[in-house]
Structure formats: C-alpha cells, structure tokens
C-alpha cells in the first residue's frame, strides 16, 4: 500500500473520517469544484466552504503580521539566512563578525 498522509487521503475522499458534506463553520454544503476543502485541523476532520476558508486564512495573515510589508521583508531575510546557515541564528554570526 502506498504511504499517503491523512490530508492526501482526505483530499481524495478516501478517508471516511473526513467525508464531510457541510462546512464545519457555517454549515454550507461542501462543493470541492467551487474551491471548498476537506482536511484535518490538527487531528480533527474539518471541511470549509470557500468563504470560511478565505476568512480563516485572512485571520491568520492578520494575526501573524503577514499583511505588514516591513515585517515580511524582515521574515524573508531571516528565511534566507536560515537557508544559508542552517541551525545558526543570525545573531550568532553578527556577534562573531563583531569580534
């Protein structure tokens, strides 16, 4: 048998725990052809209509500051540093260069 994650099985409607017909938030009928999704929220099977999914995504963006360009530039610089120097914080290298 092929090793597939629960998310992959849910996406193909193979996971009986995730065969949900209504949005877990608003109760609207789920229609994946319209952009609705089924999957897991942690270990809980969930389904979201396109409206609730986009609202949830927007909330995460706002709560994490991803709608702030300056914050995103800082985060991108951190990710680029992490890719270049895995396991070392940029502060380690800044201190090392100062001495």
N, C-alpha and C positions, 0 to 999 in steps of 0.2 A: 504494500500500500504506500502511496505517495505521502511524504511528510508535508502537511499543509497546516497553516495556522488556523485558529478558530475564525479569525477575520476573513481569511480566504474562503473557508467553508461557508461562512455566513453569507458572503457576497454571492456565492453560487447557490444559495438556499439549500445547502446540503446539511446544515446544522439545524436539527429540529428545535433547539432552544432559541434560535434566532429567526424563526419563521413567523415574524410578526406582521399583522395586517394593518395596524394602526400606529400613528406617531405616538411615541412614549410621552410626549409633552402635551400636545393639543388634541390627540385622538383622530386626526385627519387620516383618511385612507392612504396607505403607502403605495406609491407607484414609482418604481425604480426608473422607469423610462422617462419620468419627469424630473429626475435628479434626487429623489428620496433615497435614503440609505438605511441599511440594516447592518448591525455590527455589535461590538461589545464596548461598554463604558466601564472599563476595568474588567470585572468578571460578570457584570450584568448585561444580559442581552437587551439591546435597545434598537429602536427604529426612529428615525427623524424625517419628517417631511422637509422639503427643500427650504421652507420658510423658517422652521425651528432650527434646522441645521445651520443656515446662514446667520441666524440670530445668535446661536451658541458660539459660532466661530467669531463673530464680531465682538461678542462679550470678552472672549479670550484675548483677542487682539488689543482691546482697550485696557483690560486689566493688567496686561503684561507690558504695556507701553509700546507695542509694535506699531502704533499709529503716530509715533514721535520720530521724525527723521533723524534728529541728533542721536537719540538712543539707538536707533537701528544702525547708524554709522559706527557707533562705539561697539555694538554687538558684532557687527561684521568684522571689525578689526580684531576683536577677541577670537572669533572663529578662525580667522586667517592665521593668527598667532598660534592657536592650538593645533592647527593643521601642520604648521611649520615646525613647532616644538612640542610634540605630544608629551603630556604629563608634566610640563613645566609652566607655571603661571608667568604671565608677562612681567609681574613684579620681581620674580627671581632674576630674570635677565636684566631688568632695569637696575637692580641693586648690583649685580655682577659687573655691569658696564660702568657703574659709578666709581668703583674702587680701582 
